Amino acid sequence: MFKRPLNRSWQSRDKRIVKDILKSGEYQLERPKEGSECTVKVQMVTQNEEQQTGGQQTGGYFQSAIVCDDFDGRVVIGEADTEFDRAVEKVLQLMDKGEVSKVTVKLDTIDCSACAYVTLVDFTPSQSTYAWSKEKKMEVARRYKERGCELFKAGRILDAYLRFGRAVKLLITLGTDNETVRPLYVTLCNNMAWCQLARSQLEHALTLCNKVLEKEPDNVKALMRRAEAFTWLKDTENAVNDLTRVTELEPRNTVAHERLVTMKNRLALETVRYNNTIKKMFRF
């Protein structure tokens, strides 16, 4: 049986994930891709084991559907919704059948590292996503959107954002100006903007709102969320402009009317302060 020539160690670009091969697997033309169902074994490395091998200690609690009592050994690439599980998925796509690797993941959410022995027992081959049919891409994107909404409601904002992002990547390959694709694309970008607002990533939220408004200039959700971003960025004039447009589109939108009054008052106060500053600058 042939062996694939490979490096014994791999590190992700951001240096958060390290994979060290302990046992090489079978050489095959294919490796797991998004949609592949993998049968895996995962054994967490204890602190004592790490200390004996001179590695980083593992500590702290982290969420995982792989490291839990209910795990049945089945992983479908693309379905992970936790930081550790996403890292394992990334590593599995670099593994051969039968390979055993030690995987170390720096977890940003709890500021520590988790380490595990991962064995890829078997997997079902899958087409690359670019070869998926339009129907399959739309179906998966809708499912990802629903899962993202569930995660958002559960307060898992970053996980929701990443799930929405995976759906958007699929839709981009179909062309976002396509009439059957655009409504879902717009919804996803709006959801991602809401996530970024919740994470105080204001510039990113603005970018996402602008993507929506390029497709639908009168999209009320995008206008409201962009106004929120402008408000926190202290760009009062643009916030007033967006809120004014919302009240024109939806005269009975009480939230928009209330915010507009507040922002107009703020803008008037800013204008007075600005004028006073100018007067002082040119006082002789």
Phi, psi and omega in degrees: 000133182282149176249142178285127176290124185204163174283148181282344183225145178221145179224137179292162183300322180276002177065018179275336184237129177235133180237122177243121182284125177262328179214124180290151178260191180282141176286123175222154179293329184252152170233168180301142176231175178304129182099343179290138174264120184250141169259120187227159169241133180230122178237117179292143178271130181281165178299320181297318179296320180295319180295323180293328182264002177077019181268185178286149177283149176257132180201167177085165180260138175219151180283141178195137173270350180268319179264079178200164184294334184273358183294127184260010179086005183251128177232126174256119184299127180105352184260357184290140181229022174227159185301313181294316183294324177296322178295318179297318177301317180299319180292319180301328180287353177251007186253154173262158177302129180089355182287144174239126181226150172265124185244124178244128184236125173277114184268111181291329185294330180235010174053053173205179180246143174243141185227139182211153169269124183242127177244126174268099184288314182195167175200157176263129179298151179219149175293151170296150185301330181295338181268356179294150176288162178300319181298317180293318180298318179294318180298313181293319180298319178296319180294319178297322179297314180298319178295320178299319178297320178297318180294321179297315179297331179277001179084009180264076191294313181296317179299321178296315180302314180293325178293316176299320181298322178297321179294318180299319180300323177292318183291327180300326180290344180265348183091111187282354175272351177298133186298330180276342182266322188305314182302318179290320178300315180298316179299316181295317179296322176297318179295319179295322177298319178296320176299315182292327174296317180295334180264006181062026174267075193291317180297319178295322177298318178301315181301317181292319176298319179296324177299319178294313185289340172294325180275320184223090185302337182251026178288113187295318180300316181294320178296317179296317182288325176292322177299322178297316179296316178300321180299312181291333177275001179063030173262076190295320182299314179291326176298318178298318180299315181293317180294324176298317179296321179298317181293333175289320181284324182227083183301338182263011179282095185293325180298315180295319179298316181296316179293324181296318178300315179299315183288327176294320177297318179296318180296320179297318179295318178297322180295318178298314180298320180295315180297320178296321178296318180296319179299318180295326181293328184251018178278130182251000000 
